[in-house]
Amino acid sequence: KPQLVASNKRFCRFLEEYCPVVTETYYPTIWCWEGRVQTLLRPFITSRPQVQYRNELIRTADGGQISLDWFDNNDSLYYPDASTRPTVLLLPGLTGTSKESYILHMIHQSETLGYRCVVFNNRGIAGEDLLTPRTYCAANTEDLEAVIHHIHSLHPSAPFMAAGVSMGGMLLLNYLGKTGRDTPLMAAAIFSAGWNVFESVESLEKPLNWLLFNYYLTTCLQSSISRHRQMLEKLFDMDLVMKARTVREFDKQFTSVMFGYRTIDDYYEDASPCRKLKSVGIPVLCLNSVDDVFSPGHAIPVETAKQNANVALVLTSCGGHIGFLEGIWPRKCTYMDRVFKQFVQAVFEHGNKIFSM
């Protein structure tokens, strides 16, 4: 069974009644139970539901642009009135976009419930041009704040929550830690977030993890900015950035410099959500596996979570990073998908039972 960590007994009872999946035994797929295997195989095993998006480009205060992919769900039987149709903002991982299979599955789950979804693609990553020499990072929440304000201004009467995966979860937690209760979001769900960036990069730099994940992730980061080389060369030595062989080297030469941090340690400290968890002011459910090499179990802030009545952690012993495969042939629905569906439905349909806490 997962470990449910929540100091607020009312929040616990709410989850047990309306999101019972967090108390059920999780049976990982028997032939890929190890965390790294789960992490590696999930993108190849899980299906990719068909989703028709409507793209919107919004401008930012500094002259940049952000690409939003909307799934309007205009055929919703439960919420035919678009003005009050519940809306879920989805934040993909480090180099992820609205095309990731885990995002498509979240939208598929939301579609069956009648909800609308919006995917926040980080700057320059979803095919749109960079209009300024700036991309994104886990610590800077300005673009996310602009997106949340934009969505809420379009549908002020619609119930509104967010779900973030991996770096998207870190960004969402850092935003919630900064804003406290001053947000239009009712609640949030976080999946496979890296809680302490120092511990995450150290884990990813172990020889086998570097071979399986770190080097590939670094090349993905380099690939995501290479298309914008002409714009970024105004501020960066791009030849040096392209020589990085680890995420830490990339962040040292590029990310921390772009956002004005004196050292990479300053950036990693600011990007670590564990530092801001005490300030989260709305109900948040966070799912992690303790065998996730991207977010090692010993770095999950269990004691800090117990100090905030708004926070619930769900910790599984297996599942890897955005894995959570279950069943003999786990093609369609993962444990993570089921947690997402039940929690989102619980918040939108019964949320008044936890908002008085």
C-alpha positions, 0 to 999 in steps of 0.5 A, a space after each residue: 500500500 502507498 504511504 499517505 502522509 497528511 497531518 490534516 485528518 479532514 484532508 485524509 478522510 476526504 482522500 479516503 472517501 473520494 480518492 480511494 486509489 491512494 489507499 489501495 495496494 499498488 501492484 507494479 507490473 511484475 516484469 518491470 518492477 524496478 524504478 529505472 525500468 519503469 521510467 525507461 519503458 513507460 513512454 514506449 509501452 503506454 498508448 497515445 490517445 488522440 487529442 485535438 488541440 486548439 493552439 493559442 499564443 499569448 504575449 508576455 510582459 517582456 515581449 516573449 510568447 507562450 504556446 498554450 494548447 487547449 482541449 475545450 471539450 465542447 462536447 461535454 455532456 456534464 458541463 455543456 456551458 463553457 463558462 462554468 466548465 471545470 478547467 485543468 491546467 497541465 504542466 509537462 516535464 523538463 523538455 515535455 510538451 502537450 504531445 507527451 503520452 502522460 499529458 494525453 492520458 490526463 486529457 483523456 481522463 478529463 474528457 470522460 469527466 466533462 472537463 476542459 484542459 489547457 497545456 502550458 508549453 514552456 517557451 520555445 519548446 513546442 515549435 513556436 519562435 523565441 521572440 526574446 533570448 529567454 527560455 524557462 526554469 523551475 524557479 522562475 514562475 512569471 510565465 506560469 503566473 501569466 498563464 494562470 491569470 490569462 486562463 482565469 480571466 477568460 473563464 472566471 466562473 469556471 472551477 480551476 485547478 492545475 496538475 504538474 509532472 516532474 519539472 512541471 510539478 516543481 514549477 507549480 509547487 514553487 508558484 504555490 509556495 510563492 502565492 500562498 492562498 492568493 491564487 485562482 486555483 482551487 487545488 493542485 496535483 503533483 506527480 514525480 516532482 524533484 523536491 531537492 535539486 541538489 539530491 536529484 542531480 547527485 542521483 542522476 550523476 551516478 554512473 548507471 543513471 548518467 548512462 541511462 538518463 542524464 546524458 540523454 536528458 542533457 542532449 534533449 535540453 541542448 536540442 530544445 535550444 539549438 533551434 533558437 541558437 541565433 536568438 540565444 547567441 546574443 547572450 550566451 556562448 552557445 558552443 560552450 553550452 553545447 559541450 555540456 555532458 550533464 544536466 548540472 553542466 547545462 544549468 551552470 552554463 545556461 539556465 543559472 546564467 539566463 535567470 541571473 543567479 550568482 552561482 548554480 547552487 543559488 539557482 538549485 536552492 531557489 528551484 527546490 520546492 522543499 524550501 517552499 512547501 510550508 507556504 502552500 495555501 491550497 490543497 495539494 496532493 503529491 505522488 512520488 515513488 521512493 525508487 525514483 532516481 530523479 527524486 530519491 526517496 530520502 529527499 522527499 520532505 515528509 516532515 515538512 509536509 506534516 507541518 502544512 495542513 494543505 499538503 498530502 503526500 502519496 508515496 509508493 515503494 515502486 513506480 520510478 519517474 512518471 512510471 507507475 505501470 500496473 497490470 500484465 500489459 500496462 498499455 492504457 491506464 497507470 496508477 498515476 492516471 487513476 490518482 489524477 482522475 480521482 483527485 481532480 474529480 474529487 476536487 471539482 465535485 466535492 471540493 467544498 468538503 476540504 476548503 473549509 479546513 
